[in-house]
Amino acid sequence: MSVWSNGSSNVSYTSFLLVGFPGLQESRTLLVLPFLSLYLVILSANALVIHTVVAQRSLHQPMYLLIALLLAINVCAATTVVPAMLFSFSTHFSRISLPRCLLQMFCIYFLIVFDCNILLVMALDRYVAICYPLRYPEIVTAQLLAGLVGVAAARSTCIVAPVVGLASRLRFCRSDVIHHFACEHMALMKLSCGDISLNKTVGLSVRIFNRVLDMLLLGASYSRIIHAAFRISSGAARSKALNTCGSHLLVIFTVYSSTMSSSIVYRVAHKASQDVHNLLSAFYLLLPCLVNPVIYGARIKEIRQHLAFLFQRAQLQVPTEKPQSLPSHRELPA
């Protein structure tokens, strides 16, 4: 047991035991297969769409590059949590130091917020593309796109850093067991023996302000986009614009609904078991990673066509065994 002490009363644990699903400790190895399968599907689906965007020069446009970046963030978010969780399930070794715990917390929340900020950048891209189509190439340049992604990363850091910074100043003397599969903020706060009212206030305020501001910006952008799309005279162009916006809105709904539902259940369902809360946390973290590549791969026409071509080419390259023909009458031995 690792502790830090200063005198007789000031004791703080410096490493913790992650217990993902406390009610399933005896059969925790049975969780390896479903979570491993889910992780492999997430990696495969996201990597396939990313590879399609990167390999096809016709898809080297801002919208498709932002989709590839969004899916890359999904892969990073899943990789931040799932491999360590699988390792703890299979080896029963799940102790993590406090610095690593805070680093994991920062990475998880940074990637979640960065994901939402990329959705804002995508909304701005579609707004310019549909409302100002003739000026789109000169407005949305590579430099502007890189700058917007940089701003999104900086904004994500500024949102997450205060929460993690305040957590690092606390002493954790109640227990060294975190009843969660990852270093989640409130799960770690429960172990603190000091006043965490400031941490709760900052965490809740940042989350509410960030979500409300994002929803207002997204709502304003897509209301203008949809209004402009209905005014397009060409039926094919109008249908394409609405279909693309519909795909983005489905992804936005998936990301925000899973996050908000998890937060609401956490604060309302006090009588639910810790396993249920942890399952919901895994749900809101991994569901967008699983659904986003399916939405973009199935609904975006250009990506769907390239994926279909990729599968057809893969099938043609599979060697087919020719049946061995019987020897002809002339080839029979005398």
C-alpha positions in Angstrom: 0.0 0.0 0.0 1.5 3.3 -1.1 0.8 6.3 1.1 2.3 9.7 1.7 2.4 10.9 5.2 3.2 14.1 7.0 3.0 13.6 10.7 0.4 11.3 12.2 -2.8 12.7 10.8 -2.0 13.8 7.2 -2.0 10.6 5.2 -2.7 10.4 1.5 -2.7 7.4 -0.7 -0.4 7.7 -3.8 -1.7 4.6 -5.6 -5.1 3.1 -6.1 -6.8 -0.1 -6.9 -9.2 0.2 -9.8 -12.2 -2.1 -9.3 -14.3 -1.7 -12.4 -17.3 -3.8 -11.6 -17.4 -4.6 -7.8 -20.3 -7.0 -8.1 -18.6 -9.2 -10.6 -15.2 -9.7 -9.0 -15.4 -13.5 -9.0 -16.3 -13.7 -12.7 -14.4 -10.6 -13.9 -12.5 -12.7 -16.5 -15.8 -13.2 -18.3 -15.8 -9.5 -19.1 -12.7 -9.8 -21.2 -14.3 -11.3 -24.3 -17.2 -8.8 -24.7 -15.0 -5.8 -24.1 -12.2 -7.1 -26.3 -14.6 -7.8 -29.1 -16.1 -4.3 -28.8 -12.7 -2.8 -28.8 -11.6 -4.7 -31.9 -14.8 -3.7 -33.7 -14.2 0.0 -32.8 -10.6 -0.2 -34.0 -11.5 -1.9 -37.3 -14.5 0.3 -38.1 -12.7 3.6 -37.4 -9.5 2.5 -39.1 -11.3 1.5 -42.2 -13.0 4.8 -42.7 -9.8 6.7 -41.8 -7.8 4.6 -44.3 -10.4 5.3 -47.0 -10.2 9.1 -46.4 -6.4 9.1 -46.4 -5.9 6.8 -49.3 -8.3 8.5 -51.7 -7.1 11.8 -53.0 -10.6 12.8 -54.0 -11.5 12.8 -50.3 -8.7 15.2 -49.3 -11.2 17.9 -48.5 -11.9 19.7 -45.2 -15.1 17.8 -44.4 -13.6 14.4 -45.0 -10.4 15.3 -43.2 -12.4 16.5 -40.2 -14.4 13.2 -40.2 -11.1 11.3 -40.2 -9.8 13.4 -37.3 -13.0 12.8 -35.4 -12.7 9.0 -35.8 -9.0 9.2 -34.8 -10.1 10.9 -31.6 -12.6 8.1 -31.1 -9.8 5.5 -31.4 -7.7 7.4 -28.9 -10.6 7.7 -26.4 -11.2 3.9 -26.5 -7.5 3.1 -26.3 -7.1 5.3 -23.2 -9.5 3.1 -21.3 -10.1 -0.3 -22.7 -6.6 -1.9 -22.9 -5.9 -1.1 -19.2 -9.4 -2.4 -18.3 -8.8 -5.6 -20.2 -5.4 -6.1 -18.5 -7.0 -5.6 -15.1 -9.8 -8.1 -15.9 -7.4 -10.8 -17.1 -4.5 -10.4 -14.6 -6.3 -9.1 -11.5 -3.6 -6.4 -11.4 -5.2 -3.0 -11.6 -3.2 -0.7 -9.3 -2.5 2.7 -10.7 -0.3 5.6 -9.3 -1.8 9.0 -8.6 0.1 10.8 -11.4 -1.0 8.1 -13.9 -4.5 8.3 -12.6 -4.6 12.1 -13.1 -3.0 11.7 -16.5 -5.7 9.2 -17.5 -8.4 11.5 -16.2 -7.0 14.4 -18.2 -6.8 12.3 -21.4 -10.3 10.9 -21.1 -12.0 14.3 -20.5 -9.7 16.1 -23.0 -10.6 13.7 -25.8 -14.3 13.9 -25.0 -14.3 17.7 -25.1 -12.0 17.7 -28.1 -14.5 15.5 -29.9 -17.3 18.0 -29.2 -15.1 20.9 -30.3 -14.3 19.1 -33.6 -18.1 18.8 -34.1 -18.3 22.6 -33.8 -15.5 23.0 -36.4 -17.4 20.7 -38.7 -20.6 22.8 -38.2 -18.6 25.9 -39.2 -17.2 24.1 -42.3 -20.7 23.1 -43.4 -22.1 26.5 -42.7 -19.6 28.1 -45.1 -19.9 25.3 -47.7 -23.7 25.6 -47.9 -24.3 29.3 -47.2 -21.3 30.6 -49.2 -20.5 27.9 -51.8 -18.7 30.1 -54.3 -16.4 31.5 -51.7 -15.9 28.2 -49.8 -12.5 27.3 -51.4 -10.9 30.7 -50.6 -12.4 30.9 -47.1 -11.8 27.3 -45.8 -8.1 26.9 -46.5 -5.6 24.4 -45.0 -4.2 27.2 -42.8 -7.7 28.1 -41.5 -8.5 24.4 -40.8 -5.3 23.9 -38.9 -5.9 27.0 -36.9 -9.4 25.9 -36.0 -8.2 22.5 -34.9 -5.5 24.2 -32.8 -8.1 26.4 -31.2 -10.3 23.4 -30.5 -7.4 21.6 -28.8 -6.5 24.7 -26.8 -10.1 25.2 -25.7 -10.3 21.5 -24.6 -7.2 21.9 -22.5 -8.5 25.1 -20.9 -11.7 23.3 -20.0 -10.2 20.1 -18.6 -7.0 21.4 -16.9 -8.7 23.3 -14.0 -10.7 20.2 -13.1 -7.7 17.9 -13.1 -5.5 20.6 -11.4 -7.9 21.0 -8.5 -8.1 17.2 -8.1 -4.3 17.0 -7.9 -4.3 19.2 -4.8 -6.5 17.0 -2.7 -5.5 14.3 -0.2 -7.0 10.9 -0.6 -7.2 9.2 2.8 -10.6 7.5 2.8 -9.6 4.5 0.8 -7.2 3.4 -1.9 -10.0 1.6 -3.9 -11.6 3.4 -6.9 -14.9 1.7 -7.7 -14.5 2.4 -11.4 -12.7 0.9 -14.4 -10.9 4.2 -15.0 -9.9 7.3 -13.0 -13.2 9.1 -13.3 -13.4 12.5 -11.6 -16.3 11.8 -9.1 -15.1 8.3 -8.4 -11.7 9.7 -7.3 -13.4 12.6 -5.4 -15.2 10.1 -3.2 -11.8 9.0 -1.7 -10.9 12.6 -0.6 -10.9 13.4 3.1 -11.0 17.2 2.5 -13.5 19.7 1.3 -14.4 18.9 -2.4 -17.2 21.5 -2.7 -15.0 23.7 -5.0 -14.1 20.7 -7.1 -17.8 19.7 -7.5 -18.8 23.3 -8.3 -16.0 23.8 -10.9 -16.6 20.4 -12.5 -20.4 20.9 -12.8 -20.1 24.6 -13.9 -17.6 23.8 -16.6 -19.7 20.9 -17.9 -23.0 22.9 -17.9 -21.4 26.0 -19.5 -19.6 23.9 -22.1 -22.6 21.9 -23.0 -25.0 24.8 -23.2 -22.6 26.9 -25.2 -21.9 24.1 -27.6 -25.6 23.3 -28.1 -26.4 27.0 -28.7 -23.6 27.3 -31.3 -24.6 24.0 -33.0 -28.3 24.9 -33.0 -27.6 28.3 -34.5 -25.3 26.9 -37.2 -27.4 24.0 -38.3 -30.6 26.0 -38.3 -29.0 28.4 -40.8 -27.5 25.5 -42.7 -30.9 23.7 -43.1 -32.6 27.0 -44.0 -30.0 27.7 -46.7 -30.1 24.1 -48.0 -33.9 24.3 -48.6 -33.3 27.3 -50.8 -30.9 25.5 -53.1 -32.6 25.3 -56.5 -31.0 22.0 -57.7 -32.8 19.0 -56.2 -29.7 16.8 -56.2 -27.5 19.4 -54.5 -30.3 20.1 -52.0 -30.6 16.4 -51.2 -26.8 16.0 -50.9 -26.6 18.9 -48.5 -29.4 17.7 -46.3 -28.1 14.2 -46.2 -24.6 15.4 -45.2 -26.1 17.6 -42.5 -28.3 14.7 -41.3 -25.2 12.6 -40.8 -23.5 15.2 -38.7 -26.7 15.8 -36.7 -26.9 12.0 -36.0 -23.4 12.0 -34.7 -24.0 15.1 -32.6 -27.1 13.5 -31.1 -25.2 10.3 -30.3 -22.3 12.1 -28.6 -24.4 14.6 -26.6 -27.3 12.2 -25.7 -24.9 9.6 -24.3 -22.9 12.1 -22.3 -26.0 13.9 -20.9 -27.8 10.6 -20.1 -24.9 9.3 -18.1 -24.6 12.6 -16.1 -28.4 12.6 -15.4 -28.5 9.0 -14.3 -25.4 9.5 -12.1 -27.1 12.3 -10.2 -30.7 10.9 -10.2 -30.4 7.1 -9.8 -28.7 7.1 -6.3 -30.1 3.6 -5.5 -28.6 2.0 -8.6 -25.6 -0.2 -8.0 -22.0 0.9 -8.8 -21.9 -1.7 -11.6 -24.8 0.0 -13.3 -23.1 3.4 -13.1 -19.9 2.0 -14.4 -21.7 0.3 -17.3 -23.3 3.7 -18.2 -19.9 5.3 -18.1 -18.6 2.7 -20.5 -21.7 3.2 -22.6 -21.3 7.0 -23.0 -17.5 6.7 -23.6 -17.6 3.8 -26.2 -21.0 4.2 -27.9 -19.9 7.2 -30.1 -16.7 5.4 -31.0 -18.7 2.5 -32.3 -21.6 4.4 -34.0 -19.7 7.3 -35.6 -17.8 5.3 -38.3 -21.1 3.4 -39.1 -23.0 6.6 -39.6 -20.3 8.3 -41.8 -19.5 5.1 -43.7 -23.1 4.3 -44.5 -24.6 7.8 -45.1 -21.8 9.8 -46.7 -22.1 8.9 -50.4 -18.4 9.4 -51.4 -17.1 7.4 -48.4 -19.7 4.7 -49.0 -18.7 4.3 -52.6 -15.0 4.1 -51.9 -15.7 1.5 -49.1 -17.8 -0.6 -51.5 -15.0 -0.4 -54.1 -12.5 -1.4 -51.4 -14.5 -4.5 -50.4 -15.0 -5.5 -54.1 -11.3 -5.2 -54.8 -10.5 -7.3 -51.7 -12.9 -10.0 -52.8 -11.4 -10.1 -56.3 -7.9 -10.5 -54.8 -8.9 -13.6 -52.8 -7.4 -16.6 -54.7 -10.1 -19.1 -55.7 -9.0 -22.7 -55.9 -9.6 -24.2 -59.3 -11.0 -27.8 -59.1 -8.6 -30.3 -60.3 -9.7 -31.8 -63.7 -9.6 -35.5 -64.3 -7.0 -36.7 -66.8 -8.2 -37.0 -70.3 -8.4 -40.2 -72.2 -5.0 -39.6 -73.9 -3.4 -38.9 -70.5 -4.5 -42.2 -69.0 -1.7 -44.6 -68.3 -1.3 -47.4 -70.8 
